[in-house]
Amino acid sequence: MSSQFDIIHKDAAGRIGKLTTPHGVVETPTVMPVINPNIQTIKPSDMREFGAEILITNSYIIYRKEELREKALKGGLHALLDFDGPIMTDSGSFQLSVYGEVEVTNELIIDFQQKIGSDIGVPLDIPTPPDVSYERAKEEMDITIQRLKDARELVKGDMLLAGPVQGSTFRELREECARELSDVGFDVYPFGAVVPLMESYRYADLVDVIASAKKGLDPTAPVHLFGAGHPMMFALAVALGCDLFDSAAYALYAKDRRYITSRGTYHVDTLKYLPCSCPVCMAHSAEELKKAHNCTELLARHNLYVTFQEMREVKQAIWEGNLLELVEQRCRSHPRMLEALKQMYTYSPWLEECDPSSKSTFFYCGPESSKRPEVLRFNKQLERLTIKGSVLIRAYPTKKDSDYDNVLIFKPPLGSYPQELAEVYPFNAEVVRNPDYESLESAYMNTIRLVELNPDAKFTFLMQDKFEHPLMDRLRGMDNFMFFSSQKE
C-alpha cells in the first residue's frame, strides 16, 4: 500500500491533513495515545470517547512477552488491543535508548510488525541523545539510515513504514538525515530522540531540531514528533509542521497524581478547584478527586480530555488562520516556551515560504509578533510599490490627505503602506495603540526600505510622540524625507 497524505488547510507550517492507513483515514494533527500492552489505565476500546482516531503501542514489548506475542500472531494486533482503528507500533528503539541494547534485530522486528498487522511500523533506529559528539551522532545516524533503507526493502504488504529522522542536536545532521530519507521515500517521518529535550524544558533546542529536519523533507510529508504528549506545546510544534504526536503523559502523569492543563501541570493535591469542564471535573470536586479510590484512572481520563481539547483548538486555529496567535499565547505559559517562540521566529524566512498569503486578520500579541512571516513578506514585497510625487505617511486620520499625491498609513509592526490596502490582509491588523520598541523597529526598517526604493518621491511623516524611535534619526537624514510633528491622539 502506498502512503497517501492529503493536506486540506494550512497556516504557518501547520496543516490539517488526511492520512490514509490500512485501518482507516486519520485527520491530522492528532495525538496517538500510547498503550502499554501490560498496563492499561484506560482500555484502548474506550479511546474514541476522548477523540482518539489512532493509537500507538510497542511491538517490542509484545514480542518479548510470550503470551502477548502468541495472541498478536494468532489474532492480530487490533484484536489484542480491542481497537478497530489504525495502530502504529514502535520497534524497541526507546528501550534501546534506556538500556543500551534490545533482544531483536531490525529485520526481526519489522517482520513481526508486519505479521501482527500494524498500520504503521517503525524500524529499529538508533535514538542518539542530545549533546553527544558530532562523530557519534554522525556514525549512529548513518547506521539508522542504512537500517531504514533495509527496512524499506523488507516491507511488502499494506503496512506503512516510518523513517525516523535522527542527528542529535546537530541541525546540519538532522537536515541531512531528513533529506536522505526523503530521497528513499517513507510514509511517515518521526523526529526521534527529542524526549530528553522536552524533559529538560529545552524547547528552543527542540525548535531547532524540528525546523532543521523539516527543511530536509518534502514539505508534503507527514511528520510525527516522538514522545511529545503535553498539550502546552502542541500549537508550537504544529506551527512548525508536525502532524502526529504520541502521548503516554496522560497515564504517567496520572500515576504521579498530576493534572494536565494547556498551560502546564498541577499536582492534584494542591488544587482547591478544578479549572476544567470535562466530564471528570464536572462530576467531582477537587477534594472528591483527591480522595477517589480510582483517582489515577480519573486523572488519566481528565488528562486525555484536555489533550484532545487542545488539539481541536489547534485545528480550529489553523482553519481560521490564527495559529501563530495561539502559539504566542501558549508560549507565554512558561519562560522556556517563550524562548522557543523567539527561536521559532528566527526561522521566519522559512515559515514565510510555508505560510498562506491570505488570511482573515493579523492580531498583534506582543513583541514577538513583529517577527511574524507576514511582516517579513511585506518587506519582500516593498519593491512592488512604485511611488512618485508627494507622499504623506500618517499614523492617524487627518484632513491633509488631499494635499498629497499619495497617502500611506504607518502601522507598526508592518510599516507604511497605501491607504487603499487598509482593509486587506495583513494591513487590517489589530495592533496596540501604544506600540512597543520591537514593533516600531520593524515598522521603521520597512519604511526606511520603502523610502530608499523610491528616491524620486518626497515623503512627509505626520507622527506622534509615541512613535519616537532611534531609527527615526536615519529617516531624518534621508534627502527625500521630511517630518511634520503632531501630538494628536
C-alpha positions as CSV (number, residue, x, y, z in Angstrom):
1,M,0.0,0.0,0.0
2,S,1.4,3.4,-0.9
3,S,1.1,6.2,1.6
4,Q,-1.5,8.9,1.0
5,F,-1.4,12.2,2.9
6,D,-3.8,14.9,1.7
7,I,-3.3,18.4,3.0
8,I,-6.7,20.2,3.4
9,H,-5.8,23.5,5.0
10,K,-2.6,25.3,6.0
11,D,-1.4,28.1,8.4
12,A,2.3,28.8,9.1
13,A,3.9,25.5,8.5
14,G,1.0,23.7,10.2
15,R,-1.7,21.9,8.3
16,I,-4.9,19.9,8.6
17,G,-4.4,16.7,6.7
18,K,-5.9,13.2,6.0
19,L,-3.5,10.3,6.4
20,T,-4.8,7.0,4.8
21,T,-3.9,3.8,6.6
22,P,-5.0,0.2,6.2
23,H,-7.5,0.6,9.0
24,G,-8.9,4.0,8.0
25,V,-8.3,7.6,7.4
26,V,-6.9,9.8,10.2
27,E,-7.3,13.5,10.4
28,T,-4.2,15.3,11.5
29,P,-2.8,17.0,13.5
30,T,-3.8,14.5,16.2
31,V,-2.5,12.6,19.2
32,M,-1.9,8.9,19.4
33,P,-2.4,7.7,23.0
34,V,0.3,5.3,24.0
35,I,-1.0,1.9,25.0
36,N,1.2,-0.2,27.3
37,P,0.1,-3.8,26.5
38,N,0.9,-4.8,30.1
39,I,-0.7,-2.0,32.0
40,Q,-3.8,-0.3,30.6
41,T,-5.0,2.6,32.7
42,I,-7.8,3.2,30.2
43,K,-9.0,0.5,27.8
44,P,-8.0,1.0,24.1
45,S,-11.6,0.4,23.2
46,D,-12.6,3.5,25.2
47,M,-10.1,5.8,23.5
48,R,-12.6,7.0,20.8
49,E,-14.6,8.6,23.7
50,F,-11.8,11.2,24.0
51,G,-11.3,11.8,20.3
52,A,-8.5,9.3,19.5
53,E,-8.5,8.1,15.9
54,I,-5.2,6.2,16.1
55,L,-3.2,4.5,18.8
56,I,0.5,3.7,19.3
57,T,1.9,0.7,21.1
58,N,5.3,-1.0,21.4
59,S,5.8,-4.1,19.3
60,Y,9.0,-4.9,21.2
61,I,7.1,-5.3,24.5
62,I,4.5,-7.5,22.7
63,Y,7.3,-9.6,21.1
64,R,9.1,-10.2,24.4
65,K,6.1,-11.4,26.4
66,E,5.2,-14.9,25.1
67,E,1.5,-14.6,26.0
68,L,1.1,-11.3,24.2
69,R,3.3,-12.4,21.2
70,E,1.2,-15.5,20.6
71,K,-2.1,-13.6,20.9
72,A,-0.9,-11.0,18.5
73,L,0.4,-13.5,16.0
74,K,-2.8,-15.6,16.1
75,G,-5.5,-12.9,16.2
76,G,-3.7,-9.8,15.2
77,L,-2.7,-6.5,16.9
78,H,-6.1,-5.0,16.7
79,A,-7.8,-7.9,18.4
80,L,-5.1,-7.9,21.0
81,L,-5.8,-4.3,21.9
82,D,-9.6,-4.4,21.1
83,F,-9.3,-1.4,18.8
84,D,-10.6,-1.4,15.2
85,G,-8.9,1.8,14.1
86,P,-5.3,2.4,12.9
87,I,-2.5,1.4,15.3
88,M,1.2,2.4,15.0
89,T,3.9,0.3,16.6
90,D,7.3,1.4,17.9
91,S,10.2,-1.0,17.4
92,G,12.1,-1.0,20.7
93,S,14.2,2.0,20.0
94,F,13.1,3.6,23.2
95,Q,14.2,0.6,25.2
96,L,17.5,0.7,23.2
97,S,18.0,4.3,24.4
98,V,17.3,3.4,28.0
99,Y,19.0,0.1,28.4
100,G,21.6,0.2,25.6
101,E,20.5,-3.0,23.9
102,V,17.5,-4.9,22.9
103,E,16.8,-8.6,22.1
104,V,15.7,-8.1,18.5
105,T,17.3,-7.2,15.2
106,N,15.9,-4.7,12.7
107,E,14.9,-7.4,10.3
108,L,13.1,-9.4,13.0
109,I,11.1,-6.5,14.5
110,I,10.0,-5.3,11.0
111,D,8.8,-8.8,10.1
112,F,7.0,-9.1,13.5
113,Q,5.2,-5.8,13.0
114,Q,4.0,-6.9,9.5
115,K,2.8,-10.3,10.8
116,I,0.7,-8.8,13.6
117,G,-0.9,-6.3,11.3
118,S,0.5,-2.9,12.4
119,D,-0.8,0.0,10.3
120,I,2.5,2.0,10.7
121,G,5.7,0.2,11.5
122,V,8.9,1.6,12.8
123,P,12.4,0.2,12.1
124,L,14.9,-0.3,14.8
125,D,16.7,3.1,14.6
126,I,19.3,4.4,17.0
127,P,17.9,7.3,19.1
128,T,21.0,9.4,19.6
129,P,20.6,11.6,22.7
130,P,21.3,15.3,22.8
131,D,24.8,16.8,23.2
132,V,26.9,13.9,22.2
133,S,29.9,14.3,20.0
134,Y,29.4,15.1,16.3
135,E,31.3,11.9,15.4
136,R,29.0,9.7,17.5
137,A,25.9,11.5,16.1
138,K,27.1,11.1,12.5
139,E,28.0,7.4,13.0
140,E,24.7,6.5,14.6
141,M,22.8,8.5,12.0
142,D,24.5,6.6,9.2
143,I,23.6,3.3,10.8
144,T,20.0,4.4,11.2
145,I,19.8,5.4,7.6
146,Q,21.1,2.0,6.5
147,R,18.7,0.2,8.7
148,L,15.8,2.3,7.3
149,K,16.9,1.5,3.8
150,D,17.0,-2.2,4.6
151,A,13.5,-2.0,6.2
152,R,12.2,-0.2,3.1
153,E,13.1,-3.4,1.1
154,L,11.6,-5.7,3.7
155,V,8.1,-4.2,3.8
156,K,6.0,-5.8,1.1
157,G,2.4,-5.6,2.3
158,D,0.0,-2.9,3.4
159,M,1.9,-1.7,6.4
160,L,3.1,1.9,6.2
161,L,6.7,2.4,7.2
162,A,8.1,5.2,9.3
163,G,11.5,6.7,8.6
164,P,12.8,8.2,11.9
165,V,15.0,11.3,11.5
166,Q,18.0,11.3,13.8
167,G,21.1,13.5,14.2
168,S,21.0,14.5,17.9
169,T,21.2,18.3,18.4
170,F,23.2,19.0,15.3
171,R,21.0,20.9,12.9
172,E,23.0,20.1,9.8
173,L,22.8,16.3,10.6
174,R,19.0,16.5,11.2
175,E,18.6,18.2,7.8
176,E,21.0,15.8,6.1
177,C,19.2,12.8,7.6
178,A,15.8,14.1,6.6
179,R,16.9,14.8,3.0
180,E,18.4,11.3,2.5
181,L,15.4,9.6,4.0
182,S,13.1,11.7,1.8
183,D,15.0,10.5,-1.2
184,V,14.4,6.9,-0.2
185,G,10.7,7.5,0.5
186,F,8.8,6.7,3.7
187,D,5.2,7.1,4.6
188,V,5.7,9.0,7.9
189,Y,8.7,10.8,9.2
190,P,9.1,10.7,13.0
191,F,11.6,13.0,14.6
192,G,13.3,10.9,17.3
193,A,15.3,11.2,20.5
194,V,13.7,14.5,21.4
195,V,12.2,13.4,24.8
196,P,15.3,14.4,26.7
197,L,14.9,17.9,25.3
198,M,11.4,18.2,26.5
199,E,12.1,16.7,29.9
200,S,14.7,19.3,30.5
201,Y,12.5,22.1,29.1
202,R,14.9,22.8,26.2
203,Y,12.1,23.8,23.9
204,A,14.3,26.3,21.9
205,D,16.6,23.4,21.0
206,L,13.5,21.4,20.1
207,V,12.5,24.1,17.7
208,D,16.0,23.8,16.0
209,V,15.6,20.1,15.7
210,I,12.1,20.3,14.1
211,A,12.9,23.2,11.7
212,S,16.1,21.7,10.6
213,A,14.6,18.3,9.9
214,K,11.6,19.9,8.1
215,K,13.9,21.7,5.8
216,G,15.3,18.4,4.5
217,L,11.9,16.8,3.9
218,D,9.4,17.0,1.2
219,P,7.0,19.7,2.6
220,T,4.0,17.5,1.9
221,A,5.4,14.6,4.0
222,P,3.5,13.7,7.3
223,V,5.7,14.3,10.4
224,H,5.5,12.6,13.8
225,L,7.1,14.2,16.8
226,F,8.0,11.2,19.0
227,G,7.2,11.5,22.7
228,A,5.5,14.9,22.6
229,G,2.4,14.5,24.6
230,H,1.9,17.6,26.7
231,P,-0.7,19.9,25.2
232,M,1.2,23.0,26.3
233,M,3.5,22.6,23.2
234,F,1.1,21.3,20.6
235,A,0.4,24.7,19.0
236,L,4.2,25.4,18.7
237,A,5.0,22.0,17.2
238,V,2.1,22.1,14.8
239,A,3.0,25.6,13.6
240,L,6.5,24.1,12.8
241,G,4.9,21.4,10.7
242,C,4.3,18.4,13.0
243,D,1.2,16.3,12.3
244,L,1.3,13.3,14.7
245,F,2.1,13.2,18.4
246,D,2.1,10.4,20.8
247,S,1.2,10.7,24.5
248,A,1.9,8.5,27.4
249,A,1.8,11.6,29.6
250,Y,-1.9,11.1,30.3
251,A,-1.2,7.9,32.2
252,L,2.3,8.6,33.5
253,Y,1.2,12.0,34.9
254,A,-1.9,10.4,36.4
255,K,0.2,7.8,38.2
256,D,2.1,10.7,39.8
257,R,-1.2,12.4,40.7
258,R,-0.6,15.2,38.2
259,Y,-3.4,17.2,36.5
260,I,-2.7,18.4,33.0
261,T,-3.8,21.8,31.5
262,S,-3.0,23.5,28.3
263,R,-0.8,26.0,30.3
264,G,1.1,23.5,32.4
265,T,0.6,20.9,35.1
266,Y,-0.7,20.9,38.7
267,H,-0.2,18.3,41.4
268,V,-3.8,17.3,42.2
269,D,-3.2,17.6,46.0
270,T,-2.5,21.3,45.6
271,L,-5.8,22.0,43.8
272,K,-8.7,23.8,45.6
273,Y,-10.7,24.0,42.4
274,L,-10.8,22.0,39.1
275,P,-10.2,24.5,36.3
276,C,-11.8,22.3,33.6
277,S,-15.3,21.4,32.4
278,C,-14.6,17.8,31.2
279,P,-16.9,15.1,32.4
280,V,-14.5,14.1,35.2
281,C,-14.1,17.6,36.5
282,M,-17.9,18.3,36.3
283,A,-18.7,15.2,38.3
284,H,-16.1,15.7,41.1
285,S,-14.9,18.5,43.3
286,A,-11.2,18.8,43.9
287,E,-11.5,17.1,47.3
288,E,-13.5,14.3,45.8
289,L,-11.0,13.7,43.1
290,K,-8.1,13.6,45.5
291,K,-9.8,11.0,47.7
292,A,-11.3,8.9,45.0
293,H,-10.2,5.2,45.1
294,N,-9.8,5.4,41.3
295,C,-8.0,8.7,41.3
296,T,-5.4,7.5,38.9
297,E,-8.0,6.5,36.3
298,L,-10.0,9.7,36.7
299,L,-6.8,11.8,36.3
300,A,-5.9,9.8,33.2
301,R,-9.3,10.4,31.7
302,H,-9.2,14.2,32.5
303,N,-5.7,14.3,31.0
304,L,-6.9,12.8,27.8
305,Y,-9.9,15.1,27.6
306,V,-7.6,18.1,27.9
307,T,-5.1,16.7,25.5
308,F,-7.7,16.3,22.7
309,Q,-9.4,19.5,23.5
310,E,-6.2,21.4,22.9
311,M,-5.6,19.6,19.6
312,R,-9.1,20.6,18.5
313,E,-8.2,24.2,19.5
314,V,-5.1,24.0,17.4
315,K,-7.0,22.7,14.4
316,Q,-9.6,25.4,14.7
317,A,-6.8,28.0,14.8
318,I,-5.4,26.5,11.5
319,W,-8.8,26.7,10.0
320,E,-9.3,30.3,11.0
321,G,-5.7,31.3,10.0
322,N,-4.7,32.5,13.5
323,L,-2.4,29.6,14.5
324,L,0.5,31.9,15.3
325,E,-1.6,33.9,17.6
326,L,-2.4,30.7,19.5
327,V,1.3,29.8,19.6
328,E,2.2,33.2,21.0
329,Q,-0.5,32.8,23.7
330,R,0.6,29.3,24.7
331,C,4.3,30.1,24.7
332,R,3.7,32.7,27.4
333,S,2.7,30.0,29.8
334,H,6.4,29.1,30.6
335,P,9.7,31.1,30.3
336,R,11.3,28.2,28.3
337,M,8.3,28.2,26.0
338,L,8.8,31.9,25.4
339,E,12.4,31.1,24.5
340,A,11.1,28.6,22.0
341,L,8.8,31.2,20.5
342,K,11.7,33.6,20.0
343,Q,13.7,30.8,18.4
344,M,10.8,29.8,16.1
345,Y,10.8,33.4,14.7
346,T,14.5,33.1,13.8
347,Y,13.1,30.7,11.1
348,S,10.6,33.3,9.8
349,P,12.1,33.2,6.3
350,W,11.3,29.5,6.1
351,L,7.9,29.9,7.7
352,E,7.1,32.7,5.3
353,E,7.5,30.2,2.4
354,C,5.0,27.9,4.0
355,D,2.5,30.4,5.3
356,P,-0.6,31.2,3.2
357,S,-0.5,34.8,1.8
358,S,-4.2,35.5,2.6
359,K,-6.0,35.1,5.9
360,S,-8.5,37.0,7.9
361,T,-6.9,39.3,10.5
362,F,-3.4,39.7,12.0
363,F,-3.7,40.1,15.8
364,Y,-0.6,41.6,17.4
365,C,0.0,39.6,20.6
366,G,3.4,41.0,21.8
367,P,6.9,42.0,20.7
368,E,7.4,38.6,19.1
369,S,4.6,39.3,16.6
370,S,6.9,41.8,14.9
371,K,8.9,38.8,13.7
372,R,6.0,37.0,12.1
373,P,6.1,35.8,8.5
374,E,3.6,38.4,7.4
375,V,5.9,41.3,8.4
376,L,8.8,39.7,6.6
377,R,6.6,39.1,3.5
378,F,5.6,42.7,3.3
379,N,9.3,43.7,3.4
380,K,10.0,41.5,0.5
381,Q,7.0,43.0,-1.4
382,L,8.1,46.6,-1.0
383,E,9.9,46.5,-4.3
384,R,6.4,46.3,-6.0
385,L,5.4,49.7,-4.6
386,T,6.5,52.4,-7.0
387,I,5.7,55.8,-5.6
388,K,6.2,59.2,-7.2
389,G,5.3,62.8,-6.2
390,S,4.5,64.0,-2.8
391,V,3.7,61.3,-0.1
392,L,2.1,61.7,3.3
393,I,2.8,58.9,5.8
394,R,0.4,59.2,8.7
395,A,-0.4,57.1,11.7
396,Y,-3.9,58.5,12.2
397,P,-6.7,60.2,10.1
398,T,-6.1,63.8,9.1
399,K,-7.7,66.4,6.8
400,K,-4.3,66.9,4.9
401,D,-4.7,63.8,2.6
402,S,-5.8,65.9,-0.3
403,D,-2.6,68.0,-0.2
404,Y,-0.5,65.0,-1.3
405,D,-0.3,62.8,-4.4
406,N,-0.1,59.6,-2.2
407,V,-1.1,58.7,1.3
408,L,0.4,55.9,3.2
409,I,-0.7,54.6,6.6
410,F,2.0,53.9,9.2
411,K,1.1,50.9,11.4
412,P,3.6,49.0,13.5
413,P,4.9,46.4,13.1
414,L,4.2,46.4,9.3
415,G,5.4,49.8,8.4
416,S,4.0,52.2,5.7
417,Y,1.5,51.0,3.1
418,P,-1.0,52.6,0.7
419,Q,-4.3,53.6,2.4
420,E,-6.2,51.7,-0.3
421,L,-4.9,48.5,1.3
422,A,-6.1,49.3,4.7
423,E,-8.8,46.6,4.7
424,V,-6.7,44.0,3.0
425,Y,-4.8,41.3,5.0
426,P,-2.4,41.8,6.8
427,F,-2.8,45.6,6.8
428,N,-6.1,45.2,8.6
429,A,-4.1,44.1,11.6
430,E,-5.4,44.7,15.1
431,V,-2.5,46.3,16.9
432,V,-1.8,48.1,20.2
433,R,-2.4,51.8,20.4
434,N,1.0,52.4,22.1
435,P,3.5,50.4,20.1
436,D,6.4,48.6,21.8
437,Y,10.1,49.0,20.8
438,E,10.2,45.9,18.7
439,S,7.1,46.7,16.6
440,L,8.4,50.2,15.9
441,E,11.8,48.9,14.9
442,S,10.2,46.6,12.4
443,A,7.9,49.3,11.1
444,Y,10.7,51.8,10.7
445,M,13.0,49.3,9.0
446,N,10.3,48.6,6.4
447,T,9.6,52.3,6.0
448,I,13.3,53.1,5.5
449,R,13.5,50.5,2.8
450,L,10.4,51.9,1.1
451,V,11.9,55.4,1.1
452,E,15.2,54.1,-0.3
453,L,13.4,52.2,-3.1
454,N,11.6,55.4,-4.2
455,P,14.2,58.2,-4.3
456,D,12.2,60.5,-6.6
457,A,9.3,60.7,-4.2
458,K,9.1,63.3,-1.4
459,F,7.9,61.9,1.9
460,T,6.3,63.7,4.8
461,F,5.7,61.9,8.1
462,L,2.9,63.0,10.3
463,M,3.8,61.5,13.7
464,Q,3.1,61.4,17.4
465,D,5.4,61.2,20.4
466,K,4.5,57.5,21.0
467,F,6.1,56.7,17.6
468,E,9.6,58.0,18.6
469,H,12.3,55.5,18.0
470,P,16.1,55.7,17.4
471,L,15.6,54.6,13.8
472,M,13.8,57.9,13.1
473,D,17.2,59.6,13.0
474,R,18.0,57.5,9.9
475,L,14.9,58.8,8.3
476,R,15.6,62.4,9.2
477,G,19.0,62.1,7.4
478,M,17.4,61.0,4.1
479,D,17.3,63.6,1.3
480,N,13.7,62.8,0.3
481,F,12.2,62.7,3.8
482,M,10.6,65.4,5.9
483,F,8.8,65.4,9.3
484,F,5.6,67.1,10.4
485,S,5.2,66.5,14.2
486,S,1.8,66.5,15.8
487,Q,0.6,65.5,19.3
488,K,-2.9,64.5,18.1
489,E,-4.2,61.2,19.6
